[in-house]
Amino acid sequence: MNSKESNQPIKGLTYCIRCCTPETQEGVTFDDMGICTACRSSEEKMHIDWSEREKDLRRILDEAKEKSGANYDCILPISGGKDSFFQAHVLVNVYKMKPLAVTFSHNWFSETGFYNLQLCLEVFNLDHLQFTPARGLVNKLAKKSLGVIGDSCWHCHSGVGAFPLQVATKFKIPLLIWGESIAENDGRSSYQCQAMKFDRDYFNKVSAKLTAEEMVDSNISEKDIHPFKLPSYKEIDETGVWGLHLGDYIFWDEERQTEFIRDTYGWRETEMEGAYKGYKSAECIMAGMHDFTCYLKRGFGRATWQASVDVRNGLISRKEGFALVKKHDQERPGALDYYMSITGFSEEEFYKYINDKKLNEISDLEIPVRQRDHINAEKTVPFVQQIIEKHLWKPDPRTLTKK
Ligand SMILES: [Zn+2]
């Protein structure tokens, strides 16, 4: 087995010798043996004393409950996706916390995602605050986003970072609780540095790339970007805002957690473009679009992540992983049509922008694209627009029968 074996998805790209992770994944490094950071991290995960970590978690949460008095114990940022649904289960039903659920809506909720979010609120009896940027603003930002950060999703990357922090400082709730550890499948971090200092700018650095202020131009005003502004360092300090990832304290197994929330609570998967699992980012109609831009720029998409995890967990061989990667990463998502409809870009323009963002080290490599052979089961139009479409301009049958 070596990293250049013939069935690898992109010819000329170097892959981890153990999983399907390519050299172009951000932050990844390979050791002398050619094994990637995420594979090493998953070995670390097996050697951690999770019962000790769980005790730490219980102590932290007990302290938070004591300090919060009559206020909420913590903020639970939720999208309704599998991670936040599981987080809600852990916090409410296992540790008896009273969280304030906070959602930054990308305004691209799928029907399944909308259902999952509402189910989460009902099942766990959560108080909930949601912020939804206006359709016109989302469209404008999605258009600019492609040219500046190379994907369509700046408003989401930025909003999921900013909104929970705004709520934390305004409502004086210092503790934010996220799900999966950054060490999981990522390559930027390890389980050993779990006690990392809270970083206000984390989402800006890793996903949004540009601050709200940097998005302002002749078409996007200061007022437009107001919802995406982070609280000041002073406000963060005054509330004592900090955060933790449950995945640093309890053994994280997304496959088993997904089965658990599905079978216990009725959480639903759906068909996801560019992926062979139906649970990752199931709340968003544009997830396939996001992953497709990553594929065009870096030579890998969502199926590569999923296959790498499955190979690491011994569920499939690396060869089977590569076959899945080829089948799914290379598919042109139907969501690209929606993206073109909201931005006015032609397909040619889209490819031009994305080619400008292609990494130098793969600029000469061929990145094959195939048409999907069927229409996605989950409609790639925001669910709210599907409802409006369904109810608009239809004659009332009662009026018709009276005539
Ligand atoms: Zn690896």
Residues whose N, C-alpha, C, O or C-beta is under 5 A from the ligand:
A	BS01	ZN	C16 R18 C19 T21 I35 C36 C39
